[in-house]
Amino acid sequence: MANVASQVILHPTSSATLKVLGTTLGRDKIYRAVQNFARFYAWYLISKGHKVEAVPWNALKGHLATARKLLRLGKPLEHLQAALRAAQNTGDFKEQLTTIARQLSYFGYLTYDAVAWANAVKFITLKPVTSQKVQNIANRLWLSGILFSITHAVFKAGRLTKEAREIRGLNEKNVGGDNARESRLRALHNFRTATRKQFIIDILDVWLPASSLGLVNINDGVLGIFGFISSFLALRSHWLAVNTTK
């Protein structure tokens, strides 16, 4: 029994999981996945008439939402720094502009989100009208950040595709030989794959703030599934990043 326990506890998957849980981003993505599953399942139970059974799932969804706001308290500064770094970099102007706009939108979103958290835990007291206004502004900034991210992905994917096409059309001598050309193509392929993954995540996530703002009418079941899938994709990318870092 002790050997079995040791094999489970010391298994590489357990170690990999601890690495992910040791990061704020990893915990946030796990909380978000559970939160959105709870959102879906509560909707499912209510749609079947099981309102009492849905109560703990709605409570779990609400508590995780509040916990995630606490985890994100330091992130506005991260996005502000990312915007400043993007402004200092040289490169494609459209990609640079959308990156700056995206990071500033997320900075504003998370700043207002922190105010909403402070009000939710009674650290500050806002009037109901003011509280709703703060939440609406946060959702608008969240929506704009996702839209800028989608636009950035379109521009970047187009540039990467064009670069890959140009490299394939060049003579080997112009790119330093066959090995160098293949290496550059692999790098471009990896960039395109990462861009495509983020695009899919954004397409799934954009409906969440849009629904909160009343711009679209989508039920909690669909929103929960979208949020769960996007959380899983983001968690998987973070898992690979954390556990391939030497």
C-alpha positions in Angstrom: 0.0 0.0 0.0 2.9 2.4 0.9 4.5 1.7 -2.5 1.3 2.4 -4.3 0.9 5.7 -2.4 4.4 6.6 -3.2 4.0 5.9 -6.8 0.9 8.1 -7.0 2.3 11.0 -4.9 5.7 11.0 -6.7 4.3 10.3 -10.1 5.5 12.8 -12.8 1.9 13.9 -13.4 1.5 14.8 -9.7 4.7 16.9 -9.9 3.6 18.6 -13.1 0.2 19.4 -11.4 2.0 21.0 -8.4 4.1 23.1 -10.8 0.9 24.5 -12.4 -0.8 25.0 -9.0 2.3 26.8 -7.9 1.6 29.6 -10.3 -1.1 32.3 -10.0 -2.1 31.8 -13.6 -2.4 28.1 -13.2 -4.7 28.4 -10.2 -6.8 31.1 -11.9 -7.4 28.9 -15.0 -8.3 25.9 -12.9 -10.7 28.1 -10.8 -12.2 29.5 -14.0 -12.7 26.0 -15.5 -14.6 24.9 -12.4 -16.5 28.2 -12.2 -17.8 27.8 -15.8 -18.6 24.1 -15.4 -20.6 25.1 -12.3 -22.3 27.8 -14.4 -23.3 25.2 -17.0 -24.4 22.6 -14.5 -26.5 25.0 -12.4 -28.2 26.1 -15.6 -28.8 22.5 -16.6 -30.3 21.6 -13.2 -32.6 24.6 -13.3 -33.7 23.8 -16.8 -34.7 20.3 -15.6 -36.6 21.8 -12.7 -34.1 20.9 -10.0 -33.8 24.4 -8.5 -32.8 23.2 -5.0 -30.0 21.0 -6.4 -28.7 24.0 -8.4 -28.2 26.2 -5.3 -24.7 24.8 -4.3 -23.5 25.0 -7.9 -24.6 28.7 -8.2 -22.9 29.3 -4.8 -19.7 27.7 -6.0 -19.8 29.8 -9.2 -20.2 33.0 -7.2 -17.5 32.2 -4.7 -15.0 31.2 -7.4 -15.7 34.4 -9.3 -14.9 36.4 -6.1 -11.7 34.3 -5.4 -10.5 34.9 -9.0 -10.9 38.7 -8.6 -8.6 38.4 -5.5 -6.0 36.4 -7.5 -5.9 39.1 -10.2 -5.3 42.1 -8.0 -1.7 42.5 -9.2 -2.3 41.9 -12.9 -3.3 45.4 -14.0 0.4 46.4 -13.5 1.5 43.4 -15.6 -0.7 44.6 -18.5 0.5 48.2 -18.2 4.1 47.0 -18.3 3.3 44.9 -21.4 1.7 47.9 -23.1 4.8 50.0 -22.4 7.1 47.3 -23.7 5.0 46.9 -26.9 5.2 50.7 -27.4 9.0 50.5 -27.3 9.3 47.5 -29.7 9.7 47.8 -33.4 7.7 45.6 -35.8 4.5 45.5 -37.7 2.6 48.7 -36.9 -0.9 47.1 -36.9 0.2 44.3 -34.6 2.0 46.8 -32.3 -1.0 49.1 -32.2 -3.5 46.3 -31.4 -1.2 44.9 -28.8 -1.0 48.2 -27.0 -4.7 48.7 -27.2 -5.4 45.1 -25.9 -3.0 45.5 -22.9 -4.5 48.9 -22.0 -8.0 47.5 -22.2 -7.1 44.6 -19.9 -5.4 47.1 -17.6 -8.6 49.1 -17.3 -10.7 46.0 -17.0 -8.8 44.4 -14.2 -8.5 47.8 -12.4 -12.3 48.2 -12.4 -12.6 44.5 -11.6 -10.5 45.1 -8.4 -12.9 47.8 -7.4 -15.8 45.5 -7.9 -14.0 42.9 -5.7 -13.4 45.4 -3.0 -17.1 46.3 -3.0 -18.1 42.6 -3.0 -16.1 41.8 0.1 -17.3 45.0 1.8 -13.9 46.5 1.9 -15.5 49.6 0.3 -19.2 50.4 0.0 -20.6 51.5 -3.3 -24.2 52.5 -4.1 -26.0 49.8 -6.1 -26.1 52.2 -9.1 -22.3 52.9 -8.8 -21.5 49.2 -8.4 -23.4 48.3 -11.5 -21.7 51.1 -13.4 -18.3 49.9 -12.3 -19.1 46.4 -13.5 -20.4 47.6 -16.8 -17.3 49.6 -17.5 -15.2 46.5 -16.6 -17.2 44.4 -19.0 -16.8 47.0 -21.8 -13.1 47.1 -21.3 -12.9 43.3 -21.2 -14.9 43.1 -24.4 -12.6 45.7 -26.1 -9.5 43.8 -25.0 -10.8 40.5 -26.5 -11.8 42.3 -29.7 -8.3 43.9 -30.0 -6.8 40.5 -29.3 -8.9 38.9 -32.1 -7.8 41.7 -34.5 -4.2 41.3 -33.5 -4.4 37.5 -34.2 -5.8 38.2 -37.7 -3.0 40.6 -38.6 -0.4 38.3 -37.2 -1.7 35.2 -38.9 -1.7 37.0 -42.2 1.9 38.2 -41.8 3.2 34.8 -40.7 1.4 33.1 -43.6 3.0 35.6 -46.0 6.5 35.1 -44.5 6.1 31.3 -44.7 5.1 31.6 -48.4 8.0 33.8 -49.2 10.5 31.5 -47.5 9.2 28.5 -49.4 9.6 30.4 -52.7 13.2 31.3 -52.0 16.3 29.4 -53.3 18.1 27.5 -50.6 21.2 29.7 -51.0 19.2 32.8 -50.1 18.2 31.4 -46.8 21.4 29.8 -45.7 20.7 26.3 -46.8 17.9 23.7 -46.5 18.4 23.3 -42.7 18.1 27.0 -42.0 15.0 27.3 -44.2 13.3 24.3 -42.4 14.2 25.8 -39.1 12.6 29.1 -39.9 9.5 27.4 -41.3 9.2 25.4 -38.1 9.4 28.5 -36.0 6.8 30.2 -38.1 4.6 27.2 -37.8 4.8 27.3 -34.0 4.0 31.0 -34.0 1.0 30.4 -36.2 -0.2 27.5 -34.0 0.0 29.7 -30.9 -1.8 32.5 -32.6 -4.5 30.2 -33.8 -5.0 28.8 -30.3 -5.3 32.3 -28.8 -7.8 33.2 -31.6 -10.0 30.2 -30.7 -9.9 31.1 -27.0 -10.8 34.7 -27.7 -13.7 33.7 -30.0 -15.1 31.6 -27.2 -14.6 34.2 -24.5 -15.9 37.2 -26.4 -19.5 36.1 -25.7 -19.1 36.4 -21.9 -18.7 40.2 -21.6 -21.0 40.7 -24.6 -23.7 38.7 -22.8 -23.2 40.6 -19.5 -23.6 43.9 -21.4 -26.8 42.7 -23.0 -25.4 42.8 -26.5 -26.3 39.2 -27.2 -28.8 36.8 -25.7 -27.1 33.5 -24.8 -28.1 31.3 -21.9 -25.8 30.3 -19.1 -25.5 26.8 -20.3 -23.8 27.8 -23.6 -21.7 30.5 -21.9 -20.6 28.0 -19.3 -19.5 25.5 -22.0 -17.7 28.2 -23.9 -15.9 29.4 -20.8 -15.0 25.9 -19.7 -13.5 25.0 -23.1 -11.5 28.3 -23.3 -10.2 27.7 -19.8 -9.1 24.2 -20.6 -7.3 25.4 -23.7 -5.5 28.1 -21.8 -4.7 25.8 -18.9 -3.3 23.2 -21.3 -1.0 25.8 -22.9 0.1 27.0 -19.4 0.7 23.4 -18.4 3.0 22.8 -21.4 4.8 26.1 -20.8 5.4 25.4 -17.1 6.5 21.8 -17.5 8.8 22.3 -20.5 10.7 25.1 -18.8 14.1 23.9 -17.7 
